[in-house]
Amino acid sequence: MDRIKIVGGQRLNGTIPISGAKNATLPLMIASLLTEEPLVLENVPRLADVIQLQRILGNHGVDVTIEGKKPGADPNHGRTIQLSARTIVDTTAPYELVSKMRASFWVIAPLVARMGEAKVSMPGGCAIGTRPVDLLIMALEALGAEIEIEAGYVIARAKKGLRGGEIVFPKVTVGGTHTALMAAALARGTSVIENAAREPEIGDVADCLNKMGAKISGAGTARIVVEGVARLSGTRHAVLPDRIETGTYAMAVAMTGGDVLLQNTRPDLLQAALDVLEQAGATVTPTNEGIRIARNGSGLMPVDVTTAPFPGFPTDLQAQLMALMSRAKGTSRITETIFENRFMHVQELSRLGARIKLNGETATIEGVERLKGAQVMATDLRASVSLVIAGLAAEGETTVNRVYHLDRGFEKLEEKLAACGAAIERISD
């Protein structure tokens, strides 16, 4: 099993290209099920989750073709993939596939919208909380789907097609909003989604669906209106930049000191996180090419942060911020309001010398003067990258074990950091 070895103490200087957003790529790939024409996605990141979803879609009959690099193309730009769901050969998504990736449950929406039926396994457990699918089911029922749950499978039927309806989410749900958008796009009549998620990835999926012929307005706000259409066509769409990858590398630069241009990204995707970094003492400068992050030798200042749905501070950057605050001059507090069990990285950060106390959903971090390298274990995707950030600033050698979590969400992590001067390498047994 691969592990990553880091020798801390190196400043980061240079350029890091930001990949396409994983959290937009996955629902965009699933949206290919809505049309019999090809959907071409550009700037697709090379991630384990993308490969797994290709397998899942292939099970339904989707042909996936990866386009080769064109002469003169930017080597840092993601891949271009073509997904063609001309014929859906199977409307069942089996447990052995869905259990490996929760987002694959979302295939239920386009399958029932286009085919009138879907049988999808309940997703498996998750290290960072239960993340139930009840809100996704509620959205489909609001559009006229009949739902049964049988032997661990959700069976959705709409023999005469879905019909427009009002979906009022009791809490903000990204997965529920993606599901509602895809289902409503092909429903008869008008649908209204209230308390919709406002994340940039929702807007990216809505933009792509509109290019395919959908009639969606209000994406990016809490109220989305969808006028259903009889069919969707293919299109070509570039995935937006990954704001979580952007924030992660920004915090790595703030942790180690240095000056790095984060290329091909935009500040509006993560303004709340950039504001927090400036409070902590980093210099954030938007440029035509992306975002420049710098920190001189002065110490980090403590911050108090509560995670919140977009446009608030993202839960997916909470672990990275905690690693950063472990070196701040004073006491920081981070309150996690989105997922339970999302403090699994605390124990591992403590092995490096961090001082963190937990009280319910709040972590109190007493900044220390130095961290010391150690063997640590990755527990989930975002937690694992927080250990990399801490290791970059720790004295001596840090080894992060079980890094397959990292490969689910970060493309060429060690290569991008090494190119800016980090002493980091992957070791394969």
N, C-alpha and C positions, 0 to 999 in steps of 0.2 A: 504493500500500500504506500502511495506517495506521501512524502512529507516535505515541508519547506524549512530550510535552515537560514537563519538571519544572524548576521553579526551587526549589532547595533552601533549607533554613534555617527553614521554618515548623513550629512545634509543632502537634500534632494535639489538638484538643479537641472533644468532642461525643459523638455516638452513631453506631455503624456496625452496621446490621442484618446478621446472618449468614444466608447462603442455605442451601438444602438441599444435602446432600452429593452432589457429582458421583459419588463412588466408590460410593454406594449407589443413586443414581438409575439409572445405566446397567444394573446387573444386575437391578434391580426392573423396569425396562422390558422387559428380555429375558424375565423370568419370565412376562410376559403370554402368551408362546407356549405355556405349559403348560395353558392352559384356554380353552374356547370362550366363556366368559362374560367380561364386561367387567372390567378391572382399572382402578381409579381411583386415581391417585397425586396427592397434594397436596404443596405446598411444593417443586415441581420448579424447579430453577434455570434461568435463561435463558442457555444456554451453546451454543457451536458444537458440542460433542460430543453434546449432547442432540438437536439438530436433525439431525445426521448419523445418529444411531441411529434417529430417526424414519424416515428414508429407507430404512435397511437393513431395519427391521421391515416397512415398507410393501411392500418387495420380496417378503416372505413372505406378504403378505395381511392384515397387521395394519392396522385402521383406527385412526388417531390423531385424537382430537378435543381441542382446547384449550378449556377452559371459560372464559367471560368473567368479569370481576371482578364480584363481588356488591356491592350497595350497602352501604357501611359496612365493607367488608373492609379489612384491614391492607394498605396499598399496598406494604409491604416483604415481605409474605409471597409465596412463590413461586407459580408457576402451578399450576393443577389440570389434569391431562391424563387422558383416558380412552383406554385401549388395548383394542381388541376383536379377538381372533384367532379369531373364530368358524370361519373356514375358512382353513386353511393352503394357499395356492395354489402354493407353490414351496418345496422343502426344500433348495434350493441357495443358498448365499451366495457371490456371485461376487467375484473378485479386486478388481475396480474399486471395490467398496464396502468390503470387509474391509480392504483395504490402507490405507484412510484412518483407521482407528481399530482398535487392537488388541483392545479389549474386545468388539468385535462378533464375534470368533471364538467367544465363549461361547454364541452361538445354537445351536451344535452339540448342547449338552446337552438343552435342552427339545425340540428338533426330533426327535432320535433317541428321546427318552423318550415323546413323544406320538405321533409318526408312524412310528416304527420305522426311520427312515432320515434321514440328513443328509449333505450334501456341502458342505463349507465350505473356502474358500480359506485356505491358510496365511497368517497376517498378514504385513504388510510389515515392513521394518526399523524400528528405533526408535533415536532419538538417544541414549538412556540405557542401552543394552545390548541383548543378544539376546533376553531374556525368552522362552525357548522354550516351546512348547506341549506338550512331552513329558509333563509331569505331568498335564495335562488329559486327554490321550489315555490315560495309564495309569489314571486314575480311571474313564473310560468302559469300558475293557477289564475292570476289576475288577467292573463291574456287568453283564458279559456282552456288551458291544458287540463286534462284529467290525470291525476297523479296517484300512483300506487307505490308502496314500498314493500318489496318482497324479497326475502332471502338476501338482504344486503344490497339490493339493487333498487334504484329509483326508475320507475317505468312511467314515461310521459306519453300521453296520446292526445292527438287533436286531428281526428280523421277528416274533418271538414276544414282544417286549417285553423291557425290562431286568429283571434280577433282583438282589435284594439281595446285597451282598458286603462284604468288608472292604477299605478303601482306606487304605493306610499311606503317607503322603507322606514322602519322604526329607528334605525341607526344607519349611519353612512357605511356602505359596503361597496368596495371596488368590484369584487367578483359578481355581486348582485347587479350592479349597474351594467357591467359588460354583458351579462346574461340577458338582462332586460333589453338592452340596445339591439343585440343580435336577433332576439326573438321578435321584438316589435317591428323590426325592419321589414319583415315579410308578413306581418299580421294584417288582416283586413281592417281598415279604419285607422283612427288616430289613437295613439297611446301617450299618456303623460307619466313621466317618472319624477316623483317628488322626493326630496332629500337625497338626490343623486350624488354620487361621489364626484368630486371636482378635480381629481388628479389629472395632470397633463396627459397621462397615458389614455384616459377616457376620451379626451379630445382628439388624440391621435387616431384611435379606433373609429370614432365618429367621422373624422375627416376622410378616412379610407372608405368607410361604408357609403358616405355621400358621393365619393368618386365612382363607386360601384352602382350608383343610382338610387340610394336610399334618400329619404327626406327627413333629416334630423336637424333640429335647431335647439340651441341652448346648452350644448355640451360645454363643460367647463363651469357651468352654474349649477345650482341645486335643483333646477327644474328643467327637464329635457322633454321636448315634444317630438314624437316620431309619427310621421304619416306613413302608414304601411304602403308598400308597393308589391305588385304581383311577382316580380322577379328582379334579381340583381345581375349585373354583368361583371366581367373581369376588369381589372385596372392595374396600374403600376403605382407603388407607394413606397416612399422612403421612411423607415422607422426613425422616430425622433431620438435625440441623445439620451443616454442613461443618466438621470439626475442622481441616482444613488451612487453610481460609480464616480460621478463628478464630486459629490460630497465626500466620498471615502478618500479619494486622492487629495482633496483639499485639506482634509484633517491630517493625512500623513505628512503633508508639507508643513502644516502648523505644528505638528509634533516634533519634527526633526529639525526645523529651520530650513532655510533655502529659498529658492525662487523658481516656480514651475508654471508654465503655460499649460492649462488644461484645454486642449484643442477640440474644436467641433462640438462645443456645448454652449448653453445659454443660461444666464443668471436668473431669468424669470422662472425657470423650472425648479429652483430651490432657494428662493430669496430668504426664507426664514432661516435656513441653515447657514447661509452666507452671513446673515446679520449676526448670528451667534458666534461665528468664527471671528468676525471683526471685534465683537465684545471681548473675545478671548485674547486678542492681540495680533491677529493676522491681518495682513493688508490684502484686500480683495479688489482687483481692478478688471472690470469688463473690457474686452478688446474686440476688434473685428474678427479675430480668429477664435475667440473663446473667453476664458476667464484666467487671469493671472493671479496666483496665490503666492504670497511671500511672508516670511517672518524672519526678523533679524535675531540676534542672540538674546534679546530680552525675554523675561519669563512669561509664562501663560497666565492669564487672569481667570479666576473661577467664574462660572455662570450657573444660573438656575434655569432649567428648561423642562417643559411638559410636552410630551409628544401629542400630536393632534392630526386629524385628517388634513389633507391639503386645503388651504395654503399654509398650514401650521408646520411645526418641526416634524419631519418624517420619523415614524417608528423604525424604519429601516436604517436610520443613521444613529440610533440611540446608542448601540454598542460601541460604535466608532468614537462618538463624543465622550463616552465614559472612559475609553482608553486615553483620549486626549487630556481629559480633566484629571487623570491620575497623576499628572505632572504639574498641575496648576499651583499657583502660590495662594493657597487658601482652600476653602470648603465649597464644593459645588453640590447641587441637588438636581437629580434627573427623575422625573415622574413619568411612568409608562402607563398610558391610558388606553392603548389600542389592543395589545395582546397580553394575556396572562402568561406566566412562565418565560418572559423574555429577558430574564436576568441570569441565564445559565452561564454567561461568560464571566460573571463576577468571580466565581471560584477560581477560574483559570487566570484571570488578571491578577488575582491575589497571589498566585504562585510566582508572579514576576515582581511582587513587592507592592502592588497597589493596596491602598487602604480604603475599603468600601464597606459600608454597613447598609443592610436592607431593612426597611420597615414597610411592609405591605407593598404598595406599588411605587414607593420612592426609594431611590438609592442615594446615599450621602457619601460623597467622595472627598476624602482628605488628601490634598495633593502632597506628593512626596518629592524629595530632591532627586532621587534616582531610582530607576527600575533595574533589576538584574535578570539576565537571561536565564531561562529554564526550559524544561520540557513541558509543553502544554497541549491540550486536546481540543480540537474544533468540535463544537456541539451543533451548530446550525450555520446557515450561510453567512448572515451578518455578524454573528458572534465570532466566527473564525477569522474574518478580516480585521476585527478589533484586536485580535491577538497579534496579527502581522503589524499593525500600527504601533502597538506597544513594543513589539520586538525591535522595530526600527530605531527606537530610542533607548532600549535597554542596554546596560553594560554587558559585554560578552555575548555569548551565543544563545539564541532561542530556537527551539525546534517546534514547529506547529505540526501536530500529527492529525491524521484523518482529513486531509485537505480536499477530498472529493466534494465536500460541501462548497468549497471555494469555486470549484470548476462549474458549479451550477449557475453562478451569477457573475463571475469576473473573468473576462477574456484576457489571457496572457498577462496575468497579474505580476508574476515575478519578472517577466521580460520588461514590462513597462516601468517597474520600479528600478530594476538594474540599469536601464538606459539613463536614469537620472542620478546614478551614483550609489544606489543602495547595494549593500553586500548581502545579496539574497539569491538562493538557488533552490531548485526543486531536486529532491533526491528520490529516485525510484528504486525500490528493493528488487 
